[in-house]
């Protein structure tokens, strides 16, 4: 009994001594954390999507405390960033709402299949095996990696085999952009009244090859670039690109595009078309 009692006492003393050492070590080397980090994390959406460029909402909150400049929570948007700025006691510049767009119009009707893919239903895997089922090696596979990556149910594969983005649900987190191995998806300014113009093609082949593979592909004819008076359109590697920071949504480029490769979203019908219809009547 004496041996057991002594053992218990000795072990207890060792435990108390070890706990005391750990306590003083923790106090000496502890890192003071700004309490505002917890406050900011509390107002964030908690999606932990990584769209802000930081590892989760906690990482974003920590970065905001260090400096708010250039920071944006894509899920919460300007409303959340205003709350963060209030906590930090600073002003924040409001950012333009962004949305994901699919820069490919290669539906089954526009882009004829030349072979059939029989493998894993993954764009990432398919892109490592071959160029695709059509003559266009740049277009969308349509296997849904972007759908799987979206946490907000904002994207789905349509009946034409191409991804469809729901503007109301899209938070511009960028997950679908990262998931697409073809770089078909891009984040662009949502635009006033959700109106925007962009080139729905990223094919860099020469015009004749592109036209043969897809009826609505960009052939690099440069008509849109010449028509734009705002310097918003550039043609490089046989494909046009519209800079949304310079575009004024005049739609002149849409009218001159011979292949209808330029996409216009949420615009009212053109008056010219209406007048022509009335004249025919």
C-alpha positions as semicolon CSV with decimal commas, in nm:
position;residue;x (nm);y (nm);z (nm)
1;X;0,000;0,000;0,000
2;X;0,282;0,240;0,084
3;X;0,442;0,177;-0,256
4;X;0,113;0,242;-0,437
5;X;0,051;0,558;-0,236
6;X;0,399;0,689;-0,305
7;X;0,359;0,613;-0,677
8;X;0,030;0,804;-0,695
9;X;0,180;1,103;-0,513
10;X;0,491;1,106;-0,732
11;X;0,288;1,082;-1,054
12;X;0,056;1,356;-0,933
13;X;0,349;1,585;-0,856
14;X;0,502;1,513;-1,198
15;X;0,167;1,596;-1,361
16;X;0,132;1,923;-1,169
17;X;0,492;2,018;-1,247
18;X;0,448;1,940;-1,619
19;X;0,123;2,135;-1,634
20;X;0,292;2,434;-1,471
21;X;0,575;2,423;-1,725
22;X;0,329;2,402;-2,017
23;X;0,123;2,690;-1,877
24;X;0,419;2,925;-1,838
25;X;0,552;2,823;-2,182
26;X;0,212;2,894;-2,340
27;X;0,196;3,234;-2,171
28;X;0,547;3,325;-2,281
29;X;0,512;3,221;-2,645
30;X;0,143;3,290;-2,705
31;X;0,053;3,504;-3,007
32;X;-0,188;3,786;-2,939
33;X;-0,475;3,773;-3,189
34;X;-0,666;4,082;-3,286
35;X;-1,025;4,044;-3,154
36;X;-1,153;4,209;-3,472
37;X;-1,070;3,890;-3,662
38;X;-1,353;3,712;-3,480
39;X;-1,588;4,003;-3,546
40;X;-1,511;4,004;-3,917
41;X;-1,541;3,628;-3,946
42;X;-1,885;3,653;-3,787
43;X;-2,017;3,882;-4,063
44;X;-1,868;3,676;-4,347
45;X;-2,094;3,424;-4,529
46;X;-1,895;3,126;-4,402
47;X;-1,881;2,959;-4,743
48;X;-1,504;2,899;-4,720
49;X;-1,500;2,884;-5,100
50;X;-1,156;3,039;-5,144
51;X;-1,284;3,284;-5,403
52;X;-1,123;3,569;-5,211
53;X;-0,781;3,412;-5,261
54;X;-0,734;3,317;-4,895
55;X;-0,770;2,984;-4,713
56;X;-1,126;3,014;-4,590
57;X;-1,319;3,293;-4,422
58;X;-1,087;3,294;-4,120
59;X;-0,786;3,355;-4,340
60;X;-0,971;3,632;-4,522
61;X;-1,068;3,798;-4,193
62;X;-0,707;3,790;-4,078
63;X;-0,593;3,946;-4,407
64;X;-0,858;4,220;-4,381
65;X;-0,730;4,325;-4,039
66;X;-0,382;4,363;-4,184
67;X;-0,509;4,568;-4,481
68;X;-0,848;4,605;-4,646
69;X;-0,707;4,741;-4,972
70;X;-0,786;4,518;-5,269
71;X;-0,988;4,271;-5,061
72;X;-1,329;4,144;-5,169
73;X;-1,554;3,865;-5,048
74;X;-1,714;3,749;-5,376
75;X;-1,996;3,569;-5,199
76;X;-2,097;3,853;-4,965
77;X;-2,017;4,130;-5,212
78;X;-2,024;4,498;-5,130
79;X;-2,278;4,458;-4,849
80;X;-2,044;4,236;-4,648
81;X;-1,738;4,447;-4,728
82;X;-1,916;4,754;-4,590
83;X;-1,973;4,569;-4,263
84;X;-1,606;4,469;-4,253
85;X;-1,503;4,829;-4,316
86;X;-1,727;4,946;-4,031
87;X;-1,560;4,700;-3,792
88;X;-1,217;4,823;-3,897
89;X;-1,323;5,188;-3,894
90;X;-1,213;5,252;-4,252
91;X;-1,376;5,321;-4,588
92;X;-1,394;5,064;-4,863
93;X;-1,430;5,124;-5,235
94;X;-1,726;4,937;-5,379
95;X;-1,646;4,677;-5,643
96;X;-1,848;4,605;-5,956
97;X;-2,050;4,281;-5,928
98;X;-1,896;3,998;-6,129
99;X;-2,045;3,687;-6,283
100;X;-1,912;3,377;-6,455
101;X;-1,957;3,354;-6,833
102;X;-1,901;3,057;-7,062
103;X;-1,690;3,156;-7,361
104;X;-1,801;2,875;-7,586
105;X;-2,109;2,838;-7,806
106;X;-2,009;2,500;-7,942
107;X;-2,341;2,326;-7,894
108;X;-2,430;2,005;-8,075
109;X;-2,581;2,209;-8,359
110;X;-2,291;2,452;-8,394
111;X;-2,003;2,211;-8,344
112;X;-2,039;1,872;-8,508
113;X;-1,887;1,567;-8,341
114;X;-1,608;1,382;-8,517
115;X;-1,572;1,106;-8,256
116;X;-1,728;0,984;-7,932
117;X;-1,567;0,987;-7,589
118;X;-1,615;0,676;-7,377
119;X;-1,436;0,733;-7,051
120;X;-1,454;0,894;-6,708
121;X;-1,709;1,174;-6,698
122;X;-1,457;1,438;-6,602
123;X;-1,333;1,731;-6,807
124;X;-0,998;1,721;-6,627
125;X;-0,941;1,356;-6,716
126;X;-1,071;1,390;-7,071
127;X;-0,849;1,691;-7,140
128;X;-0,542;1,484;-7,049
129;X;-0,639;1,210;-7,292
130;X;-0,733;1,395;-7,610
131;X;-0,848;1,723;-7,765
132;X;-1,221;1,656;-7,768
133;X;-1,508;1,508;-7,963
134;X;-1,510;1,781;-8,229
135;X;-1,273;1,958;-8,464
136;X;-1,230;2,235;-8,205
137;X;-0,963;2,153;-7,949
138;X;-1,036;2,467;-7,743
139;X;-1,407;2,427;-7,668
140;X;-1,605;2,300;-7,371
141;X;-1,617;1,926;-7,300
142;X;-1,951;1,959;-7,123
143;X;-1,877;1,685;-6,867
144;X;-1,965;1,902;-6,568
145;X;-1,650;1,964;-6,364
146;X;-1,769;2,322;-6,323
147;X;-2,106;2,199;-6,194
148;X;-1,936;1,983;-5,932
149;X;-1,712;2,270;-5,824
150;X;-1,996;2,519;-5,769
151;X;-2,116;2,529;-5,407
152;X;-2,409;2,755;-5,487
153;X;-2,595;2,550;-5,750
154;X;-2,540;2,835;-5,993
155;X;-2,430;2,632;-6,294
156;X;-2,568;2,333;-6,480
157;X;-2,523;2,156;-6,811
158;X;-2,795;2,250;-7,059
159;X;-2,963;2,033;-7,318
160;X;-2,718;2,163;-7,578
161;X;-2,426;2,018;-7,379
162;X;-2,291;2,352;-7,258
163;X;-2,280;2,498;-6,905
164;X;-2,551;2,751;-6,815
165;X;-2,480;3,006;-6,541
166;X;-2,764;3,136;-6,322
167;X;-2,685;3,507;-6,277
168;X;-2,892;3,531;-5,959
169;X;-2,716;3,244;-5,785
170;X;-2,362;3,305;-5,912
171;X;-2,138;3,465;-5,648
172;X;-1,831;3,496;-5,873
173;X;-1,629;3,283;-5,632
174;X;-1,425;3,155;-5,926
175;X;-1,450;2,785;-5,837
176;X;-1,585;2,697;-6,182
177;X;-1,308;2,897;-6,347
178;X;-1,043;2,696;-6,162
179;X;-1,221;2,368;-6,234
180;X;-1,235;2,417;-6,613
181;X;-0,924;2,263;-6,777
182;X;-1,004;2,441;-7,105
183;X;-1,021;2,791;-6,950
184;X;-1,361;2,835;-7,113
185;X;-1,515;3,009;-6,811
186;X;-1,425;3,365;-6,715
187;X;-1,535;3,609;-6,446
188;X;-1,659;3,931;-6,602
189;X;-1,838;4,245;-6,486
190;X;-2,207;4,168;-6,446
191;X;-2,293;4,502;-6,607
192;X;-2,580;4,746;-6,561
193;X;-2,915;4,562;-6,567
194;X;-2,705;4,243;-6,605
195;X;-2,620;4,346;-6,962
196;X;-2,283;4,241;-7,098
197;X;-2,105;4,163;-7,422
198;X;-1,827;3,911;-7,468
199;X;-1,673;3,687;-7,730
200;X;-1,818;3,338;-7,693
201;X;-1,512;3,167;-7,836
202;X;-1,148;3,104;-7,742
203;X;-1,043;2,913;-8,053
204;X;-0,695;3,018;-8,164
205;X;-0,688;2,826;-8,491
206;X;-0,686;3,011;-8,821
207;X;-1,021;3,133;-8,947
208;X;-1,084;2,862;-9,205
209;X;-1,008;2,583;-8,956
210;X;-1,225;2,743;-8,688
211;X;-1,519;2,794;-8,924
212;X;-1,500;2,433;-9,036
213;X;-1,508;2,309;-8,676
214;X;-1,773;2,549;-8,540
215;X;-2,026;2,766;-8,720
216;X;-2,018;3,037;-8,449
217;X;-1,646;3,041;-8,378
218;X;-1,434;3,357;-8,397
219;X;-1,233;3,366;-8,721
220;X;-1,016;3,662;-8,626
221;X;-1,143;3,880;-8,911
222;X;-1,083;4,196;-8,700
223;X;-1,409;4,359;-8,809
224;X;-1,514;4,401;-8,446
225;X;-1,181;4,558;-8,351
226;X;-1,207;4,809;-8,634
227;X;-1,567;4,893;-8,544
228;X;-1,499;4,956;-8,173
229;X;-1,421;5,323;-8,105
230;X;-1,335;5,265;-7,739
231;X;-1,033;5,040;-7,789
232;X;-1,208;4,761;-7,598
233;X;-1,145;4,485;-7,854
234;X;-0,816;4,321;-7,941
235;X;-0,753;4,030;-8,175
236;X;-0,464;3,806;-8,081
237;X;-0,385;3,454;-8,201
238;X;-0,682;3,462;-8,441
239;X;-0,935;3,528;-8,165
240;X;-1,102;3,848;-8,044
241;X;-1,131;3,952;-7,680
242;X;-1,346;4,229;-7,531
243;X;-1,205;4,417;-7,232
244;X;-1,508;4,470;-7,007
245;X;-1,338;4,763;-6,833
246;X;-1,337;4,954;-7,162
247;X;-1,654;4,825;-7,328
248;X;-1,943;5,076;-7,339
249;X;-2,204;4,819;-7,445
250;X;-2,279;4,998;-7,773
251;X;-2,320;4,660;-7,950
252;X;-2,166;4,781;-8,277
253;X;-1,925;4,489;-8,267
254;X;-2,214;4,243;-8,240
255;X;-2,370;4,378;-8,559
256;X;-2,054;4,338;-8,770
257;X;-1,948;3,993;-8,650
258;X;-1,996;3,759;-8,949
259;X;-2,013;3,438;-8,742
260;X;-2,219;3,566;-8,447
261;X;-1,929;3,478;-8,216
262;X;-1,996;3,783;-7,999
263;X;-2,259;3,726;-7,731
264;X;-2,496;3,997;-7,605
265;X;-2,686;3,927;-7,283
266;X;-3,009;4,085;-7,152
267;X;-3,032;4,358;-7,416
268;X;-3,367;4,467;-7,561
269;X;-3,442;4,376;-7,925
270;X;-3,273;4,597;-8,179
271;X;-3,494;4,868;-8,325
272;X;-3,361;4,802;-8,674
273;X;-3,488;4,445;-8,661
274;X;-3,832;4,559;-8,549
275;X;-3,857;4,816;-8,829
276;X;-3,760;4,557;-9,090
277;X;-4,028;4,322;-8,960
278;X;-4,290;4,599;-8,984
279;X;-4,188;4,683;-9,341
280;X;-4,233;4,321;-9,446
281;X;-4,586;4,325;-9,307
